Amino acid sequence: MQGFNKVILMGNLSRDPVLRYTANSTAVASINIAVNRGKNKNREDMGCDFISVVVWGAQAENCNRYLQKGSPVLLEGRLQVRKYINSNNEDRWTTEVVANSVRFLGSKKDRSGVTEGEFNMNETDAPF
């Protein structure tokens, strides 16, 4: 049986996007979103989850250009767990969402004149 890996999240950026480029000049943006858990039956705040998201290609450049801390977004992607080696030469694991599409929410004024819309990556934009 083939697996299924799909994530849909809606929240606000908890910091400004960080844009960088790979050795072959592919844009990659790191964004973090805060997803509110809502309220319990006593109407008490249940907290917030902070989720790391990676966006590739032209969509990464658009996120960097139009989003900022506090910007509301709706994104769709897949969950990825990867291993890396830290500065002490120790193995570490991280879990993140690799976005396939990011929809910019909020008013036109929130994004300095950008109209509300969705920027979808082409399969050729993603390095996987």
C-alpha positions in Angstrom: 0.0 0.0 0.0 1.3 3.5 -0.9 1.4 6.1 1.9 -0.3 9.5 2.0 1.5 12.6 3.3 -0.5 15.9 3.1 -0.5 18.8 5.5 -2.9 21.8 5.4 -2.1 24.6 7.8 -3.5 28.1 8.4 -1.8 30.6 10.7 0.4 33.7 11.0 4.1 34.1 10.3 5.9 34.2 13.6 8.9 35.9 12.1 10.0 37.4 8.7 10.8 34.9 5.9 14.5 34.0 5.5 15.5 33.6 1.8 18.6 31.9 0.6 19.8 30.2 -2.6 21.3 26.8 -3.2 24.6 26.3 -5.1 22.6 25.9 -8.3 20.7 29.2 -7.7 17.4 27.7 -6.6 15.6 30.0 -4.1 14.5 28.5 -0.8 12.7 30.3 1.9 12.3 29.3 5.6 9.1 30.5 7.2 7.7 29.7 10.6 4.0 29.9 11.2 2.0 30.0 14.5 -1.1 27.9 14.5 -3.6 28.8 17.3 -5.1 25.7 18.9 -8.3 27.6 19.9 -10.1 27.6 23.2 -11.3 24.8 25.5 -14.8 24.4 26.8 -14.1 27.0 29.6 -13.1 29.5 26.8 -9.4 29.4 28.0 -6.7 29.7 25.3 -5.2 26.3 24.5 -1.9 27.7 23.2 -0.2 27.8 19.9 2.0 25.5 17.8 5.0 26.9 15.9 5.7 25.0 12.7 8.8 25.3 10.4 8.0 25.5 6.7 10.3 25.3 3.6 9.2 26.9 0.4 11.1 26.4 -2.9 11.6 28.3 -6.2 9.7 31.4 -7.4 7.1 30.9 -4.6 10.0 31.3 -2.1 10.9 34.6 -3.6 7.2 35.7 -3.5 7.0 34.7 0.2 10.1 36.8 0.9 8.8 39.7 -1.1 5.2 39.9 0.2 5.1 38.3 3.6 6.3 39.5 7.0 6.0 38.7 10.6 2.2 38.4 11.4 1.1 37.8 7.8 -1.8 35.3 7.7 -1.2 32.3 5.3 -2.9 29.1 4.3 -0.5 26.5 3.0 -0.5 23.0 1.7 2.4 20.6 1.5 4.0 17.5 2.9 5.6 16.6 6.2 9.4 15.9 6.0 11.7 14.5 8.6 15.4 14.9 7.9 18.7 14.3 9.6 21.6 16.7 9.9 24.9 17.0 11.7 25.2 19.9 14.1 28.4 22.0 14.9 29.4 19.4 17.6 29.3 16.7 14.9 26.2 15.1 16.5 23.3 13.7 14.6 20.1 15.7 14.9 16.6 15.3 13.4 14.2 18.0 12.4 10.6 17.9 11.2 9.2 20.5 8.8 6.6 21.1 6.2 7.6 21.4 2.6 5.1 23.7 1.0 3.5 22.9 -2.4 1.3 26.0 -2.3 1.1 29.1 -0.2 -2.0 31.3 -0.2 -1.5 34.9 1.1 -4.5 35.8 3.3 -5.4 39.2 4.7 -6.3 42.5 3.2 -4.6 44.2 0.4 -3.2 46.9 2.8 -1.5 44.1 4.8 0.8 43.3 1.9 1.6 46.8 0.6 -0.6 46.7 -2.5 -0.4 43.0 -3.4 -3.8 41.5 -4.3 -5.0 38.4 -2.4 -4.0 35.3 -4.3 -2.2 32.0 -4.4 1.2 31.2 -5.8 1.6 27.5 -6.7 4.9 26.0 -7.4 5.5 24.0 -10.5 6.9 20.5 -10.0 10.1 21.8 -11.6 10.6 24.4 -8.8 10.9 21.8 -6.1 14.2 19.8 -5.8 12.5 16.5 -4.8 
